Amino acid sequence: MHELDQAETIAFLASPAAFGRKGAGTGTIVTDVSIVLLLGDRALKLKKAARFAHIDLSTPENRFAACQEELRLNWRAAPSIYRAVHRITREPCGSLVLNGSGPLVDAALDMARFDDSQIFDRLAREELLSMTHLESLGRRIAEFHQNAEIVLCEGVSRIETVLADNARALAATRAVPADDVAKAMQACKVALERHGDLLDRRALSGQVRRCHGDLQLRNICLVDGVPTLFDCLEFDPERATTDVLYDLAFVLMDLWHRRLPLHANILFNRYLDASGDELGTALLPLFMAIHAIIRARAAAAEVAETEFDSAWSRAEARSYLALAHDLLAWRPPLLVAIGGYSGSGKSNVAARISHALGPPPGARILSSDRIRKWLFGVAPETPLGPEAHAAPISDLVHATIAERADALTAAGHAVVVDAVFDRASWRDRLAAIASRGHVSFRGLWLDAPADVLMRRVAARRGDPSDATPDVVMGQIARQSVPADWLCICAICEIEAIGATALLAIREPSVLTHYEACPGRLAMSASPVSLSCSRAVLSAASTRSRGIADMAAAVEMTTANEPPTATRSLRCS
């Protein structure tokens, strides 16, 4: 590769002759194929004048066309950032001007400069990436995919090509042990054979589209508080044309690798809420693993190219390969139902535990409140009147939940259902689905005193639930606590309740039933109790810990009670 001199163009763009006064905050960013000039509130992106293996940018015409294509593709998701493409031309006197009538010398993509501190990569590093950010991002990506151009093609062959290319490239670097590469590749091949038919069906049904192509955290930023996708893969349409879930899987893997699985699961669930693309979820572990392999390849390439100590890059490459192998480790499907009166914290507990259940990126959460809003075609936060909660509508909501849970568990996924479940028929239907599909079923009931429930419900703002304190009183009056579900005290902090719920799901033989919450009914005697103290469970909620650690962190004490006494869960 031989780069042509663009110093004259750069000097012109940085001068007042191009855009007037530069303003504060100037600088330059150089990437593999671009030079970005930071000029006040503006960023001007030049393509390097060179011929690369994947694109020829050696002529002004090619660079102008490349800038136009980058503008066209990124305008889809970030019109507030990508403004225009300027032709840089030469006047008869020899000087350069913008968009003149003389010969074309170069081209520049004009972009609005945004705050680097709001890039998701940086927010994640500084532990500032909130669940609200991820919820909004999930909806934004779903909208982007729904509007993306459909490309009819084969599904399996595209993935086979990606795997083969990366296997060769990794082997050529010799930066990571061959055994590590072989293990990750073999796991991918097994998964590809298992899901090949699904891949092809999705390709034929329009799920392969011209996507973003490089959807990682460093290419997402907050602009005016809205998650915005930028810097898509514009120069390689073959790589950017892919299954929409493969596109999503990059950012899911990025979060998983950063030990933010809870964030990944929230993003995954909000994406599915908006897209409805649940039947492809079985592909996500494979897609996430492939993206991990691609990142391993990039880290390994740095080892081969650098003249300095490459220990960090080697470790990074190996960590991505290990992640790829782990993502494809078999995890059984599971069906969990979380019931309780309105205000008991069902949705919060579901969000807290779902990342740890089933194959990555964790369980699909089916919320009765969100599904009700979906059936009425309104946003989750839009209030509905009493007619939307009539018995026939509620039956339809639970029938929809059952249908989706059946399909998802049959595909090998984990499902967490969040609903009041104050009818035995709704509870029995889910248990029957699990039994028929030979899937483990766990029923959890969250319990709290009436005054706590009503206080929580009254404090809600912009919530998917339409419940009021009067609704809560009606639920309590029906006294529908299921006798065969584990009842958990729901007045602790959410970390404690979540850890207790995970223990109950993973170790159901340890506990049987907790009759009620202190303050409402009398607690029964307990030969085995779980003390959900803040000190004990604060460590259990640390995102880097696994389920085994969380369960082990729950303090178990044995009381001198008769062996026939009922078991209970206590919050201290």
URUR-V661894 format. One record per run of one state. SS is the DSSP state (H for helix, E for strand, - for the rest). FROM is the first residue (numbers start at 0). TO is the last residue. If there is no record, write none. Layout:
BEGIN
ss=<SS	SS>
from=<FROM	FROM>
to=<TO	TO>
END
This chain:
BEGIN
ss=<-	H	-	H	-	E	-	E	-	E	-	E	-	E	-	H	-	E	-	E	-	E	-	H	E	H	-	H	-	E	-	H	-	H	-	E	-	H	E	-	E	-	H	E	H	-	H	-	H	-	H	-	E	-	H	-	E	H	-	H	-	H	-	E	-	H	-	E	-	H	-	H	-	E	-	H	-	H	-	E	-	H	-	H	-	E	-	E	->
from=<0	6	14	15	19	26	30	33	39	41	47	50	51	55	56	59	75	81	90	95	98	102	112	115	118	119	125	130	147	149	150	155	173	177	204	207	210	216	219	223	225	229	236	240	243	257	260	275	277	305	310	327	333	339	345	356	363	367	375	385	389	390	410	413	418	423	436	439	447	449	458	468	478	485	489	493	506	507	510	527	531	533	540	546	553	554	558	567	570>
to=<5	13	14	18	25	29	32	38	40	46	49	50	54	55	58	74	80	89	94	97	101	111	114	117	118	124	129	146	148	149	154	172	176	203	206	209	215	218	222	224	228	235	239	242	256	259	274	276	304	309	326	332	338	344	355	362	366	374	384	388	389	409	412	417	422	435	438	446	448	457	467	477	484	488	492	505	506	509	526	530	532	539	545	552	553	557	566	569	571>
END
